[in-house]
Amino acid sequence: YDEFIAKTTLIRQKAYIGGKWTASVNGRTFDVVNPATQEKIVAVADCGVEDTERAIKSAHMALGSWRDTTAKERSGVLRRWFDLITKNSKELAMILTAENGKPLAEAEAEVLSGASFFEWYSEMARHVRGDVIEAPAKGRQIFTIREPVGVAAMITPWNFPSSMLARKVSAAIAAGCTVVMKPAHETPLSALALVQLGEEAGVPPGVVNIVTGTKASDIGKVLSQSPLVAKISFTGSTNVGKILIQQSASTVKRVSMELGGNAPFIVFDTADVKAAVEAAVFCKFRGNGQTCICANRILVQEKIYDEFVEKMAEEVEKKLKVGHGFHSDSTQGPLINQKALDKVKLHVEDALATGGKIVRGGSGHPAGKQFFEPTLIRDVSTDALICREETFGPVAPLIKFKTEEEAVMIANSTSVGLAGYFFSQNIAQIWRVARKLEVGMVGANTAMISTVEAPFGGVKESGLGREGSQYGIEEYQNIKYICLGGL
Ligand code: ADP
């Protein structure tokens, strides 16, 4: 691993502004740390307000010529970018594992899923259309065209350092926008590597800019208040999302927000229990529980409750292995930082204090300071903190319910609504529950919902807008209506 870090040409330590790799104005750097060992990987530019303003200016200067490129040209750039990511997927996965901790296989899967957005939007770029609409009066014709919104700012989290950025930047570039991005300071290396490959793919100077830094609120303020930025796309916590929406109000920016979830995972007694157990383990423990669509509350109907708990514990025992991401048999890496670990511990303590009982796990793991045992807690009360907040860790609370109405009521009793899952073999129940869940995405008899073809996004306080799919590009477009008269 040390050898790899020393040798790879994909680790960048500077910001990329106007087509140049540049140190921060004040010359400061910050350390990027491996969460499995707490060791420093490298130091990266610690940008602030001035650097961000420069990045915005360069994106703004590049906008005129980029929006005038043909869709075919933009498609070509995205396609080459896709090819380069795919070709370098193993190295990119190593970088991702080093900074995020997730096992190598999962890191490579993320890199490839990120790549799929470049492929998708390279295709989508050439299929943008307007309308020709009949006018109410003679001698007139109505047209619509789709135009890029302008400079798009993007702020992304550490849990998917590669694919969250890929999903945003590919759609924006396809639409003809230019971009300023700020990755999470925990995981800037995957983002910088993507930008380097973009440079190699022929992205012109100024079209894609990246600032890295620890002063997220300073950078975020400039991005969300600058009159030169037309759009802000954010993935992260609901609290920060609210701040960005508020700040964006001053210049009436377009906003896309992918915020927190609190996904219910309901298992009805009509379910194929074996399939539900496998999906629950995948859905809860993927990314060590640190994804916004991870099952956060597992609701199981009375009649099959004991059987489900027992089988889920067996499945966890059989499938999950805690360890460093670079070990080939690890499935569960570390938590991202001490704060994340503290939250997990607090949720476990609170769940036990409110009546829950440990089925397995419940404590740290000898692999290292930030590792935690995959944990199952049964008889959890719906009042427990773990049901009210997103845990973002490897803890599965199992809640018992009696009726379908009760399960749906519990599932919807939260201010957020991103993903929701349920298992049932009753077709009428499947349709009823899918309609009733207050979420943006439903997995019925599956937990594998994330894919480039489908619109990703939430309702309620989980966010605004959709990413991926045919809809994702619209987030970066304005509709212009042209009325042609005198015909
Ligand atoms: P998490 O709890 O997952 O770290 P955050 O919402 O804090 O979620 O972080 C997501 C992204 O938002 C990161 O890039 C982080 O640096 C950035 N961020 C955090 N606080 C702010 C802020 N006040 N303004 C703008 N960006 C912020």
Residues whose N, C-alpha, C, O or C-beta is under 5 A from the ligand:
A	BS01	ADP	I155 T156 P157 K182 P183 A184 H185 A216 S217 G220 T235 G236 S237 V240
